[in-house]
Amino acid sequence: MVFYTDDCRATYEELKNKGVEFEGDPVEGEDDVTVFFKDLYGNRFVLVQLQNERYAPL
């Protein structure tokens, strides 16, 4: 599952401070910033900040 955010690093810090387990730090790509995390059951999710308006979700 993908969660979109306007500020990946700020959301990462907020969730990390609340105890969310991340698989590393946010990584900046050409068009996005992403970071993977897990829920209490080990399910893997990705937090994404799109940096190019042409890829913005509807």
C-alpha positions as CSV (number, residue, x, y, z in Angstrom):
1,M,0.0,0.0,0.0
2,V,1.2,3.5,-0.8
3,F,0.6,6.6,1.3
4,Y,1.1,9.9,-0.3
5,T,2.2,13.0,1.6
6,D,3.1,16.6,0.8
7,D,6.3,16.4,3.0
8,C,7.8,12.9,3.3
9,R,10.6,13.9,5.7
10,A,8.2,15.7,8.1
11,T,5.7,12.8,8.1
12,Y,8.6,10.4,8.6
13,E,9.8,12.3,11.7
14,E,6.3,12.6,13.1
15,L,5.6,8.8,12.6
16,K,9.0,7.8,13.8
17,N,8.5,9.8,17.0
18,K,5.3,7.9,17.5
19,G,7.1,4.5,17.3
20,V,6.6,3.5,13.6
21,E,9.3,1.1,12.5
22,F,11.0,2.4,9.3
23,E,13.4,0.5,7.1
24,G,15.8,3.4,6.7
25,D,15.7,7.1,6.1
26,P,13.7,8.9,3.3
27,V,15.4,8.5,-0.1
28,E,15.2,11.2,-2.7
29,G,14.7,10.1,-6.3
30,E,14.4,12.1,-9.5
31,D,10.6,12.6,-9.1
32,D,9.9,11.5,-5.5
33,V,11.0,11.0,-1.9
34,T,10.2,7.6,-0.5
35,V,10.6,5.6,2.7
36,F,9.3,2.1,3.6
37,F,7.8,1.2,7.0
38,K,6.0,-1.7,8.7
39,D,2.9,-1.9,10.8
40,L,2.5,-3.9,14.0
41,Y,2.0,-7.1,12.0
42,G,5.0,-6.7,9.7
43,N,3.1,-5.6,6.7
44,R,5.2,-3.3,4.5
45,F,4.1,0.1,3.3
46,V,5.7,3.0,1.4
47,L,5.3,6.7,2.2
48,V,5.7,8.8,-1.0
49,Q,6.1,12.5,-1.7
50,L,5.8,13.2,-5.4
51,Q,8.0,16.1,-6.6
52,N,6.9,16.3,-10.2
53,E,3.3,17.6,-10.7
54,R,2.8,15.4,-13.7
55,Y,2.9,12.3,-11.5
56,A,0.5,13.7,-8.8
57,P,-2.3,11.3,-7.9
58,L,-5.8,12.2,-9.0
